[in-house]
Amino acid sequence: MTIAALHQVLDEIDSQGGPAAARAGRLDIPTPKPVTPAAEVRAWAAASGIDCPPAGPVPHRVLKAWHAAHRPAPHTRRAR
């Protein structure tokens, strides 16, 4: 979950009565959208030759491979 999505959830909790309402189970909070867009992952998997079903949940192995391929390069120090 992104920071922006977390702020949206917290704002919604506040608008419905805050922490007391949350503890009492009186909240109606929508489920946040997934951070990783399934269509993008499926397209990447197809282009990468990775088997992925066209519908339903994206398999964990595919998500793991997508995240590994899209991880930012580690920061390296420049020599002086």
Phi and psi restraints in degrees (range 20) as a CNS / XPLOR table:
assign (resid 1 and name C) (resid 2 and name N)
       (resid 2 and name CA) (resid 2 and name C) 1.0 -79.9 20.0 2
assign (resid 2 and name N) (resid 2 and name CA)
       (resid 2 and name C) (resid 3 and name N) 1.0 164.7 20.0 2
assign (resid 2 and name C) (resid 3 and name N)
       (resid 3 and name CA) (resid 3 and name C) 1.0 -61.9 20.0 2
assign (resid 3 and name N) (resid 3 and name CA)
       (resid 3 and name C) (resid 4 and name N) 1.0 -40.9 20.0 2
assign (resid 3 and name C) (resid 4 and name N)
       (resid 4 and name CA) (resid 4 and name C) 1.0 -62.0 20.0 2
assign (resid 4 and name N) (resid 4 and name CA)
       (resid 4 and name C) (resid 5 and name N) 1.0 -42.0 20.0 2
assign (resid 4 and name C) (resid 5 and name N)
       (resid 5 and name CA) (resid 5 and name C) 1.0 -65.8 20.0 2
assign (resid 5 and name N) (resid 5 and name CA)
       (resid 5 and name C) (resid 6 and name N) 1.0 -38.2 20.0 2
assign (resid 5 and name C) (resid 6 and name N)
       (resid 6 and name CA) (resid 6 and name C) 1.0 -63.6 20.0 2
assign (resid 6 and name N) (resid 6 and name CA)
       (resid 6 and name C) (resid 7 and name N) 1.0 -42.3 20.0 2
assign (resid 6 and name C) (resid 7 and name N)
       (resid 7 and name CA) (resid 7 and name C) 1.0 -61.4 20.0 2
assign (resid 7 and name N) (resid 7 and name CA)
       (resid 7 and name C) (resid 8 and name N) 1.0 -38.7 20.0 2
assign (resid 7 and name C) (resid 8 and name N)
       (resid 8 and name CA) (resid 8 and name C) 1.0 -63.0 20.0 2
assign (resid 8 and name N) (resid 8 and name CA)
       (resid 8 and name C) (resid 9 and name N) 1.0 -43.0 20.0 2
assign (resid 8 and name C) (resid 9 and name N)
       (resid 9 and name CA) (resid 9 and name C) 1.0 -64.0 20.0 2
assign (resid 9 and name N) (resid 9 and name CA)
       (resid 9 and name C) (resid 10 and name N) 1.0 -44.3 20.0 2
assign (resid 9 and name C) (resid 10 and name N)
       (resid 10 and name CA) (resid 10 and name C) 1.0 -64.0 20.0 2
assign (resid 10 and name N) (resid 10 and name CA)
       (resid 10 and name C) (resid 11 and name N) 1.0 -39.7 20.0 2
assign (resid 10 and name C) (resid 11 and name N)
       (resid 11 and name CA) (resid 11 and name C) 1.0 -62.5 20.0 2
assign (resid 11 and name N) (resid 11 and name CA)
       (resid 11 and name C) (resid 12 and name N) 1.0 -39.9 20.0 2
assign (resid 11 and name C) (resid 12 and name N)
       (resid 12 and name CA) (resid 12 and name C) 1.0 -66.1 20.0 2
assign (resid 12 and name N) (resid 12 and name CA)
       (resid 12 and name C) (resid 13 and name N) 1.0 -40.1 20.0 2
assign (resid 12 and name C) (resid 13 and name N)
       (resid 13 and name CA) (resid 13 and name C) 1.0 -61.6 20.0 2
assign (resid 13 and name N) (resid 13 and name CA)
       (resid 13 and name C) (resid 14 and name N) 1.0 -45.1 20.0 2
assign (resid 13 and name C) (resid 14 and name N)
       (resid 14 and name CA) (resid 14 and name C) 1.0 -61.5 20.0 2
assign (resid 14 and name N) (resid 14 and name CA)
       (resid 14 and name C) (resid 15 and name N) 1.0 -39.7 20.0 2
assign (resid 14 and name C) (resid 15 and name N)
       (resid 15 and name CA) (resid 15 and name C) 1.0 -69.8 20.0 2
assign (resid 15 and name N) (resid 15 and name CA)
       (resid 15 and name C) (resid 16 and name N) 1.0 -18.6 20.0 2
assign (resid 15 and name C) (resid 16 and name N)
       (resid 16 and name CA) (resid 16 and name C) 1.0 -104.1 20.0 2
assign (resid 16 and name N) (resid 16 and name CA)
       (resid 16 and name C) (resid 17 and name N) 1.0 11.1 20.0 2
assign (resid 16 and name C) (resid 17 and name N)
       (resid 17 and name CA) (resid 17 and name C) 1.0 119.8 20.0 2
assign (resid 17 and name N) (resid 17 and name CA)
       (resid 17 and name C) (resid 18 and name N) 1.0 0.3 20.0 2
assign (resid 17 and name C) (resid 18 and name N)
       (resid 18 and name CA) (resid 18 and name C) 1.0 74.2 20.0 2
assign (resid 18 and name N) (resid 18 and name CA)
       (resid 18 and name C) (resid 19 and name N) 1.0 -161.5 20.0 2
assign (resid 18 and name C) (resid 19 and name N)
       (resid 19 and name CA) (resid 19 and name C) 1.0 -57.9 20.0 2
assign (resid 19 and name N) (resid 19 and name CA)
       (resid 19 and name C) (resid 20 and name N) 1.0 -35.0 20.0 2
assign (resid 19 and name C) (resid 20 and name N)
       (resid 20 and name CA) (resid 20 and name C) 1.0 -62.5 20.0 2
assign (resid 20 and name N) (resid 20 and name CA)
       (resid 20 and name C) (resid 21 and name N) 1.0 -41.5 20.0 2
assign (resid 20 and name C) (resid 21 and name N)
       (resid 21 and name CA) (resid 21 and name C) 1.0 -66.2 20.0 2
assign (resid 21 and name N) (resid 21 and name CA)
       (resid 21 and name C) (resid 22 and name N) 1.0 -36.5 20.0 2
assign (resid 21 and name C) (resid 22 and name N)
       (resid 22 and name CA) (resid 22 and name C) 1.0 -64.2 20.0 2
assign (resid 22 and name N) (resid 22 and name CA)
       (resid 22 and name C) (resid 23 and name N) 1.0 -45.5 20.0 2
assign (resid 22 and name C) (resid 23 and name N)
       (resid 23 and name CA) (resid 23 and name C) 1.0 -63.6 20.0 2
assign (resid 23 and name N) (resid 23 and name CA)
       (resid 23 and name C) (resid 24 and name N) 1.0 -33.0 20.0 2
assign (resid 23 and name C) (resid 24 and name N)
       (resid 24 and name CA) (resid 24 and name C) 1.0 -83.4 20.0 2
assign (resid 24 and name N) (resid 24 and name CA)
       (resid 24 and name C) (resid 25 and name N) 1.0 -3.7 20.0 2
assign (resid 24 and name C) (resid 25 and name N)
       (resid 25 and name CA) (resid 25 and name C) 1.0 73.2 20.0 2
assign (resid 25 and name N) (resid 25 and name CA)
       (resid 25 and name C) (resid 26 and name N) 1.0 28.0 20.0 2
assign (resid 25 and name C) (resid 26 and name N)
       (resid 26 and name CA) (resid 26 and name C) 1.0 -100.8 20.0 2
assign (resid 26 and name N) (resid 26 and name CA)
       (resid 26 and name C) (resid 27 and name N) 1.0 20.6 20.0 2
assign (resid 26 and name C) (resid 27 and name N)
       (resid 27 and name CA) (resid 27 and name C) 1.0 -99.7 20.0 2
assign (resid 27 and name N) (resid 27 and name CA)
       (resid 27 and name C) (resid 28 and name N) 1.0 148.5 20.0 2
assign (resid 27 and name C) (resid 28 and name N)
       (resid 28 and name CA) (resid 28 and name C) 1.0 -123.3 20.0 2
assign (resid 28 and name N) (resid 28 and name CA)
       (resid 28 and name C) (resid 29 and name N) 1.0 85.3 20.0 2
assign (resid 28 and name C) (resid 29 and name N)
       (resid 29 and name CA) (resid 29 and name C) 1.0 -102.9 20.0 2
assign (resid 29 and name N) (resid 29 and name CA)
       (resid 29 and name C) (resid 30 and name N) 1.0 124.8 20.0 2
assign (resid 29 and name C) (resid 30 and name N)
       (resid 30 and name CA) (resid 30 and name C) 1.0 -68.8 20.0 2
assign (resid 30 and name N) (resid 30 and name CA)
       (resid 30 and name C) (resid 31 and name N) 1.0 150.6 20.0 2
assign (resid 30 and name C) (resid 31 and name N)
       (resid 31 and name CA) (resid 31 and name C) 1.0 -71.7 20.0 2
assign (resid 31 and name N) (resid 31 and name CA)
       (resid 31 and name C) (resid 32 and name N) 1.0 130.1 20.0 2
assign (resid 31 and name C) (resid 32 and name N)
       (resid 32 and name CA) (resid 32 and name C) 1.0 -65.3 20.0 2
assign (resid 32 and name N) (resid 32 and name CA)
       (resid 32 and name C) (resid 33 and name N) 1.0 152.1 20.0 2
assign (resid 32 and name C) (resid 33 and name N)
       (resid 33 and name CA) (resid 33 and name C) 1.0 -68.1 20.0 2
assign (resid 33 and name N) (resid 33 and name CA)
       (resid 33 and name C) (resid 34 and name N) 1.0 147.6 20.0 2
assign (resid 33 and name C) (resid 34 and name N)
       (resid 34 and name CA) (resid 34 and name C) 1.0 -63.0 20.0 2
assign (resid 34 and name N) (resid 34 and name CA)
       (resid 34 and name C) (resid 35 and name N) 1.0 146.2 20.0 2
assign (resid 34 and name C) (resid 35 and name N)
       (resid 35 and name CA) (resid 35 and name C) 1.0 -71.7 20.0 2
assign (resid 35 and name N) (resid 35 and name CA)
       (resid 35 and name C) (resid 36 and name N) 1.0 -36.9 20.0 2
assign (resid 35 and name C) (resid 36 and name N)
       (resid 36 and name CA) (resid 36 and name C) 1.0 -96.0 20.0 2
assign (resid 36 and name N) (resid 36 and name CA)
       (resid 36 and name C) (resid 37 and name N) 1.0 113.2 20.0 2
assign (resid 36 and name C) (resid 37 and name N)
       (resid 37 and name CA) (resid 37 and name C) 1.0 -69.4 20.0 2
assign (resid 37 and name N) (resid 37 and name CA)
       (resid 37 and name C) (resid 38 and name N) 1.0 122.4 20.0 2
assign (resid 37 and name C) (resid 38 and name N)
       (resid 38 and name CA) (resid 38 and name C) 1.0 -59.3 20.0 2
assign (resid 38 and name N) (resid 38 and name CA)
       (resid 38 and name C) (resid 39 and name N) 1.0 -41.5 20.0 2
assign (resid 38 and name C) (resid 39 and name N)
       (resid 39 and name CA) (resid 39 and name C) 1.0 -61.1 20.0 2
assign (resid 39 and name N) (resid 39 and name CA)
       (resid 39 and name C) (resid 40 and name N) 1.0 -40.3 20.0 2
assign (resid 39 and name C) (resid 40 and name N)
       (resid 40 and name CA) (resid 40 and name C) 1.0 -65.9 20.0 2
assign (resid 40 and name N) (resid 40 and name CA)
       (resid 40 and name C) (resid 41 and name N) 1.0 -42.0 20.0 2
assign (resid 40 and name C) (resid 41 and name N)
       (resid 41 and name CA) (resid 41 and name C) 1.0 -64.6 20.0 2
assign (resid 41 and name N) (resid 41 and name CA)
       (resid 41 and name C) (resid 42 and name N) 1.0 -44.2 20.0 2
assign (resid 41 and name C) (resid 42 and name N)
       (resid 42 and name CA) (resid 42 and name C) 1.0 -62.3 20.0 2
assign (resid 42 and name N) (resid 42 and name CA)
       (resid 42 and name C) (resid 43 and name N) 1.0 -42.7 20.0 2
assign (resid 42 and name C) (resid 43 and name N)
       (resid 43 and name CA) (resid 43 and name C) 1.0 -63.3 20.0 2
assign (resid 43 and name N) (resid 43 and name CA)
       (resid 43 and name C) (resid 44 and name N) 1.0 -43.5 20.0 2
assign (resid 43 and name C) (resid 44 and name N)
       (resid 44 and name CA) (resid 44 and name C) 1.0 -62.6 20.0 2
assign (resid 44 and name N) (resid 44 and name CA)
       (resid 44 and name C) (resid 45 and name N) 1.0 -43.5 20.0 2
assign (resid 44 and name C) (resid 45 and name N)
       (resid 45 and name CA) (resid 45 and name C) 1.0 -61.1 20.0 2
assign (resid 45 and name N) (resid 45 and name CA)
       (resid 45 and name C) (resid 46 and name N) 1.0 -44.5 20.0 2
assign (resid 45 and name C) (resid 46 and name N)
       (resid 46 and name CA) (resid 46 and name C) 1.0 -62.1 20.0 2
assign (resid 46 and name N) (resid 46 and name CA)
       (resid 46 and name C) (resid 47 and name N) 1.0 -43.9 20.0 2
assign (resid 46 and name C) (resid 47 and name N)
       (resid 47 and name CA) (resid 47 and name C) 1.0 -67.5 20.0 2
assign (resid 47 and name N) (resid 47 and name CA)
       (resid 47 and name C) (resid 48 and name N) 1.0 -25.5 20.0 2
assign (resid 47 and name C) (resid 48 and name N)
       (resid 48 and name CA) (resid 48 and name C) 1.0 -94.8 20.0 2
assign (resid 48 and name N) (resid 48 and name CA)
       (resid 48 and name C) (resid 49 and name N) 1.0 1.2 20.0 2
assign (resid 48 and name C) (resid 49 and name N)
       (resid 49 and name CA) (resid 49 and name C) 1.0 74.9 20.0 2
assign (resid 49 and name N) (resid 49 and name CA)
       (resid 49 and name C) (resid 50 and name N) 1.0 23.3 20.0 2
assign (resid 49 and name C) (resid 50 and name N)
       (resid 50 and name CA) (resid 50 and name C) 1.0 -100.6 20.0 2
assign (resid 50 and name N) (resid 50 and name CA)
       (resid 50 and name C) (resid 51 and name N) 1.0 127.8 20.0 2
assign (resid 50 and name C) (resid 51 and name N)
       (resid 51 and name CA) (resid 51 and name C) 1.0 -69.1 20.0 2
assign (resid 51 and name N) (resid 51 and name CA)
       (resid 51 and name C) (resid 52 and name N) 1.0 125.6 20.0 2
assign (resid 51 and name C) (resid 52 and name N)
       (resid 52 and name CA) (resid 52 and name C) 1.0 -145.8 20.0 2
assign (resid 52 and name N) (resid 52 and name CA)
       (resid 52 and name C) (resid 53 and name N) 1.0 130.4 20.0 2
assign (resid 52 and name C) (resid 53 and name N)
       (resid 53 and name CA) (resid 53 and name C) 1.0 -63.7 20.0 2
assign (resid 53 and name N) (resid 53 and name CA)
       (resid 53 and name C) (resid 54 and name N) 1.0 147.9 20.0 2
assign (resid 53 and name C) (resid 54 and name N)
       (resid 54 and name CA) (resid 54 and name C) 1.0 -74.5 20.0 2
assign (resid 54 and name N) (resid 54 and name CA)
       (resid 54 and name C) (resid 55 and name N) 1.0 -13.7 20.0 2
assign (resid 54 and name C) (resid 55 and name N)
       (resid 55 and name CA) (resid 55 and name C) 1.0 -144.6 20.0 2
assign (resid 55 and name N) (resid 55 and name CA)
       (resid 55 and name C) (resid 56 and name N) 1.0 167.4 20.0 2
assign (resid 55 and name C) (resid 56 and name N)
       (resid 56 and name CA) (resid 56 and name C) 1.0 83.3 20.0 2
assign (resid 56 and name N) (resid 56 and name CA)
       (resid 56 and name C) (resid 57 and name N) 1.0 -172.5 20.0 2
assign (resid 56 and name C) (resid 57 and name N)
       (resid 57 and name CA) (resid 57 and name C) 1.0 -64.7 20.0 2
assign (resid 57 and name N) (resid 57 and name CA)
       (resid 57 and name C) (resid 58 and name N) 1.0 142.7 20.0 2
assign (resid 57 and name C) (resid 58 and name N)
       (resid 58 and name CA) (resid 58 and name C) 1.0 -74.7 20.0 2
assign (resid 58 and name N) (resid 58 and name CA)
       (resid 58 and name C) (resid 59 and name N) 1.0 127.1 20.0 2
assign (resid 58 and name C) (resid 59 and name N)
       (resid 59 and name CA) (resid 59 and name C) 1.0 -57.8 20.0 2
assign (resid 59 and name N) (resid 59 and name CA)
       (resid 59 and name C) (resid 60 and name N) 1.0 147.2 20.0 2
assign (resid 59 and name C) (resid 60 and name N)
       (resid 60 and name CA) (resid 60 and name C) 1.0 -57.3 20.0 2
assign (resid 60 and name N) (resid 60 and name CA)
       (resid 60 and name C) (resid 61 and name N) 1.0 -40.4 20.0 2
assign (resid 60 and name C) (resid 61 and name N)
       (resid 61 and name CA) (resid 61 and name C) 1.0 -61.6 20.0 2
assign (resid 61 and name N) (resid 61 and name CA)
       (resid 61 and name C) (resid 62 and name N) 1.0 -34.8 20.0 2
assign (resid 61 and name C) (resid 62 and name N)
       (resid 62 and name CA) (resid 62 and name C) 1.0 -72.4 20.0 2
assign (resid 62 and name N) (resid 62 and name CA)
       (resid 62 and name C) (resid 63 and name N) 1.0 -44.6 20.0 2
assign (resid 62 and name C) (resid 63 and name N)
       (resid 63 and name CA) (resid 63 and name C) 1.0 -60.1 20.0 2
assign (resid 63 and name N) (resid 63 and name CA)
       (resid 63 and name C) (resid 64 and name N) 1.0 -41.9 20.0 2
assign (resid 63 and name C) (resid 64 and name N)
       (resid 64 and name CA) (resid 64 and name C) 1.0 -61.7 20.0 2
assign (resid 64 and name N) (resid 64 and name CA)
       (resid 64 and name C) (resid 65 and name N) 1.0 -43.5 20.0 2
assign (resid 64 and name C) (resid 65 and name N)
       (resid 65 and name CA) (resid 65 and name C) 1.0 -66.6 20.0 2
assign (resid 65 and name N) (resid 65 and name CA)
       (resid 65 and name C) (resid 66 and name N) 1.0 -40.0 20.0 2
assign (resid 65 and name C) (resid 66 and name N)
       (resid 66 and name CA) (resid 66 and name C) 1.0 -63.4 20.0 2
assign (resid 66 and name N) (resid 66 and name CA)
       (resid 66 and name C) (resid 67 and name N) 1.0 -46.3 20.0 2
assign (resid 66 and name C) (resid 67 and name N)
       (resid 67 and name CA) (resid 67 and name C) 1.0 -62.6 20.0 2
assign (resid 67 and name N) (resid 67 and name CA)
       (resid 67 and name C) (resid 68 and name N) 1.0 -40.2 20.0 2
assign (resid 67 and name C) (resid 68 and name N)
       (resid 68 and name CA) (resid 68 and name C) 1.0 -63.9 20.0 2
assign (resid 68 and name N) (resid 68 and name CA)
       (resid 68 and name C) (resid 69 and name N) 1.0 -38.3 20.0 2
assign (resid 68 and name C) (resid 69 and name N)
       (resid 69 and name CA) (resid 69 and name C) 1.0 -74.7 20.0 2
assign (resid 69 and name N) (resid 69 and name CA)
       (resid 69 and name C) (resid 70 and name N) 1.0 -22.5 20.0 2
assign (resid 69 and name C) (resid 70 and name N)
       (resid 70 and name CA) (resid 70 and name C) 1.0 -108.2 20.0 2
assign (resid 70 and name N) (resid 70 and name CA)
       (resid 70 and name C) (resid 71 and name N) 1.0 10.2 20.0 2
assign (resid 70 and name C) (resid 71 and name N)
       (resid 71 and name CA) (resid 71 and name C) 1.0 -71.2 20.0 2
assign (resid 71 and name N) (resid 71 and name CA)
       (resid 71 and name C) (resid 72 and name N) 1.0 135.7 20.0 2
assign (resid 71 and name C) (resid 72 and name N)
       (resid 72 and name CA) (resid 72 and name C) 1.0 -62.7 20.0 2
assign (resid 72 and name N) (resid 72 and name CA)
       (resid 72 and name C) (resid 73 and name N) 1.0 148.5 20.0 2
assign (resid 72 and name C) (resid 73 and name N)
       (resid 73 and name CA) (resid 73 and name C) 1.0 -63.8 20.0 2
assign (resid 73 and name N) (resid 73 and name CA)
       (resid 73 and name C) (resid 74 and name N) 1.0 141.8 20.0 2
assign (resid 73 and name C) (resid 74 and name N)
       (resid 74 and name CA) (resid 74 and name C) 1.0 -63.4 20.0 2
assign (resid 74 and name N) (resid 74 and name CA)
       (resid 74 and name C) (resid 75 and name N) 1.0 146.1 20.0 2
assign (resid 74 and name C) (resid 75 and name N)
       (resid 75 and name CA) (resid 75 and name C) 1.0 -72.7 20.0 2
assign (resid 75 and name N) (resid 75 and name CA)
       (resid 75 and name C) (resid 76 and name N) 1.0 130.4 20.0 2
assign (resid 75 and name C) (resid 76 and name N)
       (resid 76 and name CA) (resid 76 and name C) 1.0 -118.3 20.0 2
assign (resid 76 and name N) (resid 76 and name CA)
       (resid 76 and name C) (resid 77 and name N) 1.0 146.7 20.0 2
assign (resid 76 and name C) (resid 77 and name N)
       (resid 77 and name CA) (resid 77 and name C) 1.0 -81.9 20.0 2
assign (resid 77 and name N) (resid 77 and name CA)
       (resid 77 and name C) (resid 78 and name N) 1.0 142.3 20.0 2
assign (resid 77 and name C) (resid 78 and name N)
       (resid 78 and name CA) (resid 78 and name C) 1.0 -85.2 20.0 2
assign (resid 78 and name N) (resid 78 and name CA)
       (resid 78 and name C) (resid 79 and name N) 1.0 142.0 20.0 2
assign (resid 78 and name C) (resid 79 and name N)
       (resid 79 and name CA) (resid 79 and name C) 1.0 -72.8 20.0 2
assign (resid 79 and name N) (resid 79 and name CA)
       (resid 79 and name C) (resid 80 and name N) 1.0 143.8 20.0 2
